Amino acid sequence: MSDTETGTPDRNVLFIVARATNGCIAKDGDVPWQISADLKRFKRLTMGKPMVMGRKTFDSLPGLLPGRRHIVLTRDAEWSATGAEVANSAAEAIALAGDGDYSVIGGAEIFALLADEATHWEITEVHEDTDGDVFMPAPDPAEWAETGRECFPAADGWPPYDFVTYERAGEPSA
Ligand SMILES: NC(=O)c1ccc[n+]([C@@H]2O[C@H](COP(=O)([O-])OP(=O)(O)OC[C@H]3O[C@@H](n4cnc5c(N)ncnc54)[C@H](OP(=O)(O)O)[C@@H]3O)[C@@H](O)[C@H]2O)c1
């Protein structure tokens, strides 16, 4: 499916991540926060569509997430896991995702690898500098425009956070 004027796909490819002010997204193989509203938002954004992820992110999941395909990037030709569709390259992952909307759910390596595919970033901006071991940059303001922001106070022991949508600068809303 292509936009006939631009030749670019007219589907939505959501890059979804929770990211601290200092760029941290993970500590010790897991997401550093368990903010229940964020988990609900993640479910709503991903439900019913293929999810593309790195093997390390797949390993960090509590299990298969119902109602969503799991397309897992690995360089290991022998790797397999129940419920995972294996891709050994970016092109294979994109082909497996098909022509419709899909999500990219991390981690940092896969966001960087597939960066050109993103139509939207859906970022939970967590307002703290978090101690961790996986970091990633924020969307480049020269390329991405903020089109939505919901702000939430600290609660349940977690820091304040915002749900923020970014779309490619200069492009109409999907
Ligand atoms: N805060 C959040 O919202 C969020 C979101 C997602 C993940 N995370 C966290 O981030 C951490 C993982 O992130 P990460 O950046 O370290 O790893 P990752 O992106 O999840 O996975 C990296 C793996 O992807 C595979 N890979 C990378 N480039 C590839 C390529 N060109 N072709 C084929 N396969 C390729 C390799 O798997 P092999 O080693 O098997 O070859 C590589 O080790 C986890 O702790 C997870 O919990 C946080």
The ligand as a Tripos MOL2 file, in Angstrom:
@<TRIPOS>MOLECULE
LIG
   48    52     1     0     0
SMALL
NO_CHARGES

@<TRIPOS>ATOM
      1 N1         11.7040    1.6460   28.3860 N.am      1 LIG1
      2 C1         11.0990    1.0190   27.3780 C.2       1 LIG1
      3 O1         10.0150    1.4240   26.9200 O.2       1 LIG1
      4 C2         11.7530   -0.1690   26.7320 C.ar      1 LIG1
      5 C3         11.2760   -0.6320   25.4970 C.ar      1 LIG1
      6 C4         11.8790   -1.7510   24.9350 C.ar      1 LIG1
      7 C5         12.9330   -2.3790   25.5710 C.ar      1 LIG1
      8 N2         13.3770   -1.8990   26.7520 N.ar      1 LIG1
      9 C6         14.5070   -2.5330   27.4240 C.3       1 LIG1
     10 O2         15.6450   -2.3680   26.5820 O.3       1 LIG1
     11 C7         16.5270   -3.4690   26.7850 C.3       1 LIG1
     12 C8         16.9490   -4.0460   25.4480 C.3       1 LIG1
     13 O3         17.3630   -3.0300   24.5810 O.3       1 LIG1
     14 P1         18.6690   -3.2320   23.6770 P.3       1 LIG1
     15 O4         18.8300   -2.0200   22.8420 O.co2     1 LIG1
     16 O5         19.7950   -3.6480   24.5740 O.co2     1 LIG1
     17 O6         18.3280   -4.5350   22.8160 O.3       1 LIG1
     18 P2         17.1970   -4.8240   21.7060 P.3       1 LIG1
     19 O7         17.1490   -3.7040   20.7260 O.co2     1 LIG1
     20 O8         15.9210   -5.2190   22.3810 O.co2     1 LIG1
     21 O9         17.7630   -6.1550   21.0350 O.3       1 LIG1
     22 C9         19.0600   -6.1650   20.5070 C.3       1 LIG1
     23 C10        19.2170   -7.4450   19.7090 C.3       1 LIG1
     24 O10        18.5180   -7.3330   18.4630 O.3       1 LIG1
     25 C11        19.1920   -8.1010   17.5000 C.3       1 LIG1
     26 N3         19.6270   -7.2210   16.4100 N.ar      1 LIG1
     27 C12        20.1390   -5.9690   16.4780 C.ar      1 LIG1
     28 N4         20.4380   -5.4960   15.2520 N.ar      1 LIG1
     29 C13        20.0960   -6.4790   14.3800 C.ar      1 LIG1
     30 C14        20.1710   -6.5910   12.9730 C.ar      1 LIG1
     31 N5         20.6650   -5.6050   12.1990 N.pl3     1 LIG1
     32 N6         19.7330   -7.7330   12.4000 N.ar      1 LIG1
     33 C15        19.2500   -8.7460   13.1470 C.ar      1 LIG1
     34 N7         19.1390   -8.6950   14.4950 N.ar      1 LIG1
     35 C16        19.5670   -7.5700   15.1080 C.ar      1 LIG1
     36 C17        20.3920   -8.7570   18.1950 C.3       1 LIG1
     37 O11        19.9160   -9.9840   18.7130 O.3       1 LIG1
     38 P3         20.9100  -11.2480   18.9280 P.3       1 LIG1
     39 O12        21.8360  -10.8680   20.0370 O.co2     1 LIG1
     40 O13        19.9970  -12.3810   19.2820 O.co2     1 LIG1
     41 O14        21.6140  -11.4760   17.6250 O.co2     1 LIG1
     42 C18        20.6430   -7.7800   19.3310 C.3       1 LIG1
     43 O15        21.3540   -8.3370   20.4100 O.3       1 LIG1
     44 C19        15.7890   -4.4780   27.6610 C.3       1 LIG1
     45 O16        16.2830   -4.3730   28.9790 O.3       1 LIG1
     46 C20        14.3450   -4.0200   27.6390 C.3       1 LIG1
     47 O17        13.6770   -4.3060   28.8460 O.3       1 LIG1
     48 C21        12.8200   -0.7940   27.3420 C.ar      1 LIG1
@<TRIPOS>BOND
     1     1     2 1
     2     2     3 2
     3     2     4 1
     4     4     5 ar
     5     4    48 ar
     6     5     6 ar
     7     6     7 ar
     8     7     8 ar
     9     8     9 1
    10     8    48 ar
    11     9    10 1
    12     9    46 1
    13    10    11 1
    14    11    12 1
    15    11    44 1
    16    12    13 1
    17    13    14 1
    18    14    15 2
    19    14    16 1
    20    14    17 1
    21    17    18 1
    22    18    19 2
    23    18    20 1
    24    18    21 1
    25    21    22 1
    26    22    23 1
    27    23    24 1
    28    23    42 1
    29    24    25 1
    30    25    26 1
    31    25    36 1
    32    26    27 ar
    33    26    35 ar
    34    27    28 ar
    35    28    29 ar
    36    29    30 ar
    37    29    35 ar
    38    30    31 1
    39    30    32 ar
    40    32    33 ar
    41    33    34 ar
    42    34    35 ar
    43    36    37 1
    44    36    42 1
    45    37    38 1
    46    38    39 2
    47    38    40 1
    48    38    41 1
    49    42    43 1
    50    44    45 1
    51    44    46 1
    52    46    47 1
@<TRIPOS>SUBSTRUCTURE
     1 LIG1         1 GROUP 0 **** ****
